[in-house]
Amino acid sequence: MTKDIKDKKFFIIKKRKFLGTETYAIHDSNMYDLTTAVKKLLALDTLNEDRENNSYHLQEVSFSEVQEPLILTNEVKNSDQMEIPF
């Protein structure tokens, strides 16, 4: 089942270079539809005064990893494990 592009959600990722190390963070901790994400990305890029060290990118949000329930294995269900004493 494929999603239309209008149904997809995107994160805006901020890439920051500092002291030779690159770090990545989700901007504003929100996900957006494509139109809103592109508008915000363009605004952030326009206001970005340090383009040498900071840049913004879009990343599609993928829910495929979390749509199936986690199944416990017999190893986890082992009742011989020590109980927490509180």
C-alpha positions in Angstrom: 0.0 0.0 0.0 1.7 3.2 -1.2 0.9 6.6 0.3 0.2 9.7 -1.8 2.9 12.4 -1.3 0.1 14.6 0.2 -0.4 11.9 3.0 3.3 11.7 3.9 4.8 13.5 6.8 8.3 15.0 7.0 10.8 16.1 9.7 13.0 19.1 9.2 16.5 18.0 10.1 19.1 20.6 11.2 22.6 19.6 10.4 25.2 21.4 12.5 29.0 21.4 12.2 30.9 22.3 15.3 34.6 21.6 16.0 34.8 19.1 13.2 31.8 17.1 14.3 28.5 16.9 12.6 25.3 16.6 14.6 21.7 16.2 13.5 18.5 17.2 15.3 14.8 17.4 14.5 13.9 21.0 14.2 11.0 22.0 16.5 10.2 18.3 17.3 7.3 18.3 14.9 6.4 16.6 11.6 4.8 18.4 8.8 3.0 17.7 5.5 5.2 18.4 2.4 3.8 21.9 1.7 4.3 23.1 5.2 7.7 21.4 5.5 9.0 23.1 2.3 7.7 26.5 3.4 9.4 26.2 6.8 12.6 24.8 5.2 12.8 27.8 2.9 12.2 30.2 5.7 14.8 28.6 7.9 17.3 28.6 5.0 16.6 32.3 4.3 17.1 33.2 8.0 20.2 31.0 8.3 23.2 33.4 8.8 25.8 30.6 9.3 25.4 28.5 6.1 28.9 27.2 6.5 28.1 25.4 9.7 24.3 24.9 9.6 21.9 23.5 7.0 18.4 22.1 6.9 17.1 19.0 5.2 13.8 17.1 4.8 13.4 13.6 6.1 10.3 11.5 5.4 8.7 10.1 8.5 8.4 6.3 8.3 6.1 4.5 10.6 6.9 1.1 9.2 9.0 0.1 12.2 6.3 0.8 14.7 3.2 -0.5 13.1 3.6 -4.1 14.1 3.3 -5.1 17.8 6.4 -6.2 19.7 6.3 -9.9 20.4 8.1 -11.1 23.5 10.3 -14.1 23.1 10.6 -17.0 25.6 13.9 -15.5 26.8 12.1 -12.4 27.9 9.2 -14.3 29.4 11.6 -16.4 31.6 10.1 -16.4 35.1 13.5 -17.3 36.7 14.6 -13.7 36.3 15.2 -11.8 39.5 12.3 -9.5 40.5 12.9 -5.9 41.3 12.8 -5.5 45.1 10.5 -2.5 45.3 
